Amino acid sequence: MINSLKLGSYIYSLLADIDAKCKVYPLVADNDAKFPFILYKRVGLYDNTTKDGYTNEDTLTYEIKVVTDTYQKGIDIANDVRQAIEHGTKTYLDMTISDIRLNGADEQYMENAFVQTLNFQFSARKN
């Protein structure tokens, strides 16, 4: 069985390398979090089975939110996030991660913050 639930730690490592001033949190930020920061969470995991059985491949969807105090800073960091994550094939632990693509994006303003939301889909296959 593939251990695709650990993909979150891989995403964390990619996001942490984007900007030293930009703190990264899984799911929810600390109460005293300072702008800018990034939130990420898994929003879907589907095993890819066939009529012959399990394929040792999962499809995962992650939501990444860039939260900033200015609109332009949010756009800039969101572009950096997209560049760091999208496309290519990568190896992490016992998985090959491929078919990484941006599935959607939206933006909003809430509680004195600009939020850029990016949704990515990943395929993870056991090595």
Disulfide bonds with the S-S distance in Angstrom:
none
